[in-house]
Amino acid sequence: MGWKILIVEDEDWAFVGLNEMLTALYGESELTFTNVKEVQEAVVAINRNQFDLIFMDIHLMDGLSFEIFKQVSIDVPLIFTTAYEQYALEAFQNKGYAYLLKPFDSDELMEVMKRIEPLLPKVEPRLKQRFLVKYGNFLKSLAIADIAYFMAEDKELYAVEKGSGIAYIIEDTITHLVTQVDPTVFFQINRKFLVRIDAIQSMLKISRNRIKLELIPSTPAGIVVIVSEERSPKFQKWLDQ
């Protein structure tokens, strides 16, 4: 069973953007969205439905969203989304779990969702089994088992095939891919690389919290693969599981 999400937002672009980011993270089939644009519409929606998660802008068409709390009680995770910094204290006083400043990106949303997920009904991620990729004028179904690593370079994302070392362009993002692959097999070592465990040929500790990797197949000339400092502790735990 997926999540029922209420988005209290009076700007269409903001609703569409949030919808797309959440769908990219969790899959279209796992989410049901309801959008309202006014205080009174939100009151009616909350009274009539049981939602799992609420996103709420502060400036709405008929007033501030804080008016909603005077009419209904909200007992599910609530994330405020706004372009204004000055409402943060009031937001948390009204049971806000997080405060996202517009414009926010997928990485910021994902960090918030990681904190919220334990409070939501369990949604099992659907892992990818294959990718449809292009190679010149040809199409190919590339199995996840045949991918050594994913690499972002020059505004493109590539899936590098085991053995051949061919880099296929795929229409996706590293942030989304992390939710689609087996976390015991793949690890995101930095913003540009998502690597498979058996694609790691060697590891060299180059500082206290930085590790240099040699991958199979080798990366293009000039591209050095480094585990970022912030990801290094988790990476080492991942290797030791």
Backbone torsions as a table, in degrees:
resi	resn	phi	psi	omega
1	MET	NA	131.3	-177.4
2	GLY	-86.9	-173.9	-178.4
3	TRP	-94.5	141.0	171.8
4	LYS	-98.8	117.2	-172.8
5	ILE	-117.6	127.9	174.1
6	LEU	-100.5	127.7	176.6
7	ILE	-115.9	109.8	179.5
8	VAL	-93.2	97.9	-170.4
9	GLU	-154.1	126.6	-176.9
10	ASP	-96.9	-0.8	177.4
11	GLU	-107.4	121.0	-174.7
12	ASP	-59.5	-41.5	-177.8
13	TRP	-62.0	-37.0	-179.3
14	ALA	-70.2	-40.5	177.4
15	PHE	-63.5	-47.1	-178.4
16	VAL	-62.5	-43.1	-179.1
17	GLY	-63.4	-43.9	179.0
18	LEU	-66.3	-41.9	177.0
19	ASN	-56.5	-47.5	-177.3
20	GLU	-66.5	-40.6	-179.7
21	MET	-66.2	-42.2	178.9
22	LEU	-66.7	-39.8	178.8
23	THR	-64.8	-38.8	178.1
24	ALA	-63.9	-33.9	-178.3
25	LEU	-78.5	-36.8	-169.9
26	TYR	-121.3	-10.7	179.4
27	GLY	95.2	139.6	-175.5
28	GLU	-61.3	-37.6	-174.8
29	SER	-72.6	-14.3	-176.3
30	GLU	-93.8	-5.6	-172.4
31	LEU	-128.4	141.0	172.9
32	THR	-124.5	124.3	-175.1
33	PHE	-108.0	141.3	169.3
34	THR	-126.3	131.0	-179.8
35	ASN	-118.3	128.3	172.0
36	VAL	-127.1	154.7	-172.3
37	LYS	-117.9	-6.2	-175.4
38	GLU	-130.8	159.9	178.6
39	VAL	-57.1	-51.3	-176.1
40	GLN	-67.6	-33.5	174.8
41	GLU	-62.7	-40.0	179.5
42	ALA	-65.4	-41.5	178.7
43	VAL	-59.2	-45.9	180.0
44	VAL	-64.4	-45.3	-178.2
45	ALA	-62.2	-42.6	-178.5
46	ILE	-69.4	-35.6	178.5
47	ASN	-69.7	-31.0	-173.2
48	ARG	-95.0	-17.1	-173.0
49	ASN	-131.5	158.7	173.6
50	GLN	-107.5	109.8	179.9
51	PHE	-100.4	154.6	177.0
52	ASP	-92.7	-25.1	-173.9
53	LEU	-156.0	140.8	179.6
54	ILE	-127.3	130.1	168.8
55	PHE	-106.7	136.2	-172.4
56	MET	-140.7	119.6	169.6
57	ASP	-72.9	163.6	-178.2
58	ILE	-99.5	-44.6	176.8
59	HIS	-87.6	110.4	179.4
60	LEU	-111.5	177.1	-174.9
61	MET	-63.3	-30.8	-176.1
62	ASP	-118.2	20.5	176.9
63	GLY	139.6	-169.3	178.6
64	LEU	-83.6	143.6	-176.5
65	SER	-66.3	-16.6	178.2
66	PHE	-61.6	-21.2	176.8
67	GLU	-63.5	-25.0	-179.4
68	ILE	-60.9	-39.2	-174.6
69	PHE	-70.2	-14.6	176.9
70	LYS	-79.8	-11.7	-174.6
71	GLN	-118.6	-22.7	-179.9
72	VAL	-138.2	158.5	175.1
73	SER	-103.8	131.9	-179.1
74	ILE	-114.4	122.4	-177.5
75	ASP	-123.2	22.4	175.6
76	VAL	-117.7	161.7	179.4
77	PRO	-54.1	133.7	-175.9
78	LEU	-126.6	125.1	179.3
79	ILE	-117.2	121.9	177.5
80	PHE	-86.0	138.7	177.1
81	THR	-128.3	121.3	-175.5
82	THR	-158.1	161.7	176.2
83	ALA	-95.1	2.2	-174.8
84	TYR	-113.1	128.3	-178.7
85	GLU	-79.2	-24.5	-167.3
86	GLN	-73.6	-6.3	-177.9
87	TYR	-99.4	5.4	-173.6
88	ALA	-57.8	-46.9	-178.5
89	LEU	-61.6	-46.7	-179.9
90	GLU	-64.3	-34.4	178.9
91	ALA	-63.0	-46.2	-179.4
92	PHE	-71.2	-28.3	174.7
93	GLN	-67.8	-22.6	177.8
94	ASN	-101.1	35.1	172.1
95	LYS	68.2	24.7	175.8
96	GLY	-71.8	131.8	178.8
97	TYR	-84.1	-24.9	-178.3
98	ALA	-157.4	161.6	-176.0
99	TYR	-135.7	103.3	-178.1
100	LEU	-99.4	123.2	178.6
101	LEU	-87.3	126.9	176.3
102	LYS	-74.8	145.0	-6.1
103	PRO	-84.1	134.1	177.0
104	PHE	-110.8	159.9	-177.5
105	ASP	-111.9	-178.7	-176.5
106	SER	-62.9	-36.7	-179.8
107	ASP	-65.0	-42.6	178.6
108	GLU	-65.0	-41.2	178.4
109	LEU	-64.7	-41.8	-178.5
110	MET	-63.2	-39.0	178.7
111	GLU	-62.6	-41.3	177.3
112	VAL	-65.7	-43.2	-177.6
113	MET	-65.0	-32.2	177.0
114	LYS	-60.8	-35.5	179.0
115	ARG	-76.1	-29.5	-176.0
116	ILE	-84.3	-32.9	-172.0
117	GLU	-50.0	-41.2	179.5
118	PRO	-61.1	-17.1	-178.8
119	LEU	-93.7	-4.3	-175.3
120	LEU	-106.5	158.5	174.4
121	PRO	-56.2	144.7	-177.0
122	LYS	-65.8	126.6	174.9
123	VAL	-121.1	113.8	-179.4
124	GLU	-76.2	125.6	178.8
125	PRO	-66.6	144.5	176.8
126	ARG	-95.0	112.8	-176.3
127	LEU	-81.7	140.5	179.1
128	LYS	-71.0	142.7	175.4
129	GLN	-106.6	-25.3	-178.0
130	ARG	-160.8	161.2	177.7
131	PHE	-126.0	138.7	172.0
132	LEU	-86.6	117.3	-175.0
133	VAL	-123.4	161.4	178.1
134	LYS	-110.7	142.7	175.7
135	TYR	-141.6	98.3	-171.3
136	GLY	66.5	-126.6	178.0
137	ASN	-94.0	5.6	-175.6
138	PHE	-101.8	152.3	173.0
139	LEU	-109.9	148.7	179.7
140	LYS	-146.1	141.6	172.3
141	SER	-93.5	108.5	-174.6
142	LEU	-99.8	115.0	-178.1
143	ALA	-69.8	143.2	178.9
144	ILE	-59.4	-30.6	179.6
145	ALA	-67.7	-17.4	-178.7
146	ASP	-99.6	6.7	-178.5
147	ILE	-101.3	125.0	179.9
148	ALA	-82.8	-42.8	178.2
149	TYR	-164.1	162.8	174.7
150	PHE	-109.5	140.0	-175.2
151	MET	-137.5	127.0	175.4
152	ALA	-96.8	126.8	-177.3
153	GLU	-156.7	134.0	177.6
154	ASP	53.2	45.6	176.4
155	LYS	64.6	15.8	175.4
156	GLU	-120.9	156.3	175.0
157	LEU	-115.6	129.2	-176.4
158	TYR	-117.3	143.2	168.0
159	ALA	-105.1	119.0	-176.5
160	VAL	-96.7	122.8	-174.9
161	GLU	-78.8	139.2	174.3
162	LYS	-59.6	152.3	174.8
163	GLY	74.9	-71.4	-175.7
164	SER	-71.6	-31.5	-176.9
165	GLY	75.2	8.3	179.0
166	ILE	-67.8	133.5	179.3
167	ALA	-101.5	112.2	-179.8
168	TYR	-98.0	134.5	175.4
169	ILE	-74.0	132.3	175.0
170	ILE	-125.2	148.5	-179.4
171	GLU	-89.7	87.2	-178.6
172	ASP	-165.5	-175.9	176.4
173	THR	-130.7	156.4	177.0
174	ILE	-59.2	-43.3	-178.8
175	THR	-56.8	-42.9	179.9
176	HIS	-72.8	-41.1	-177.3
177	LEU	-58.5	-35.7	-178.9
178	VAL	-56.6	-32.3	-179.3
179	THR	-83.9	-6.8	-173.5
180	GLN	-110.6	-5.8	-179.0
181	VAL	-116.9	160.8	-178.9
182	ASP	-67.3	116.8	-176.8
183	PRO	-68.8	-12.6	174.9
184	THR	-83.6	-14.2	-177.2
185	VAL	-106.5	-38.8	-178.0
186	PHE	-113.4	147.3	177.1
187	PHE	-139.5	134.7	176.3
188	GLN	-85.0	107.8	-174.6
189	ILE	-85.7	-22.4	176.8
190	ASN	-162.8	-170.1	-177.3
191	ARG	-69.9	-15.2	-174.0
192	LYS	-110.2	-17.0	-173.2
193	PHE	-129.2	134.2	170.4
194	LEU	-122.2	110.3	-168.6
195	VAL	-113.1	148.9	176.2
196	ARG	-87.4	143.3	-175.7
197	ILE	-56.0	-43.2	-176.7
198	ASP	-84.9	5.8	173.1
199	ALA	-91.7	-6.6	-180.0
200	ILE	-85.1	112.5	-179.1
201	GLN	-84.5	-42.1	179.6
202	SER	-155.3	160.9	-179.9
203	MET	-135.3	135.1	-179.9
204	LEU	-130.3	122.2	177.9
205	LYS	-78.4	115.6	-175.3
206	ILE	-104.1	-9.3	172.4
207	SER	-160.7	-177.9	-176.2
208	ARG	-57.1	-39.2	-175.6
209	ASN	-125.7	21.7	179.4
210	ARG	-128.5	135.8	-177.8
211	ILE	-127.6	129.6	177.1
212	LYS	-95.2	132.3	-179.3
213	LEU	-110.9	144.9	166.8
214	GLU	-109.7	125.3	-174.9
215	LEU	-107.7	156.8	172.8
216	ILE	-120.9	120.9	-4.0
217	PRO	-66.5	160.0	-178.9
218	SER	-64.7	149.8	175.4
219	THR	-76.2	160.5	178.2
220	PRO	-57.7	155.2	-178.9
221	ALA	-55.6	134.6	177.0
222	GLY	92.3	-10.6	-179.8
223	ILE	-99.3	111.5	-179.9
224	VAL	-98.3	136.5	-176.3
225	VAL	-104.1	111.3	-176.8
226	ILE	-123.4	131.7	172.1
227	VAL	-74.3	123.6	-176.8
228	SER	-64.3	155.3	-177.2
229	GLU	-59.0	-42.8	-177.1
230	GLU	-70.1	-24.5	-178.7
231	ARG	-95.9	-11.1	-175.2
232	SER	-58.6	-46.7	179.7
233	PRO	-59.1	-43.0	179.9
234	LYS	-69.5	-35.3	178.4
235	PHE	-61.3	-43.8	-179.7
236	GLN	-67.7	-35.4	174.9
237	LYS	-66.6	-38.3	178.2
238	TRP	-61.9	-40.0	179.0
239	LEU	-67.0	-25.1	-171.8
240	ASP	-101.6	8.2	-176.7
241	GLN	-78.6	NA	NA
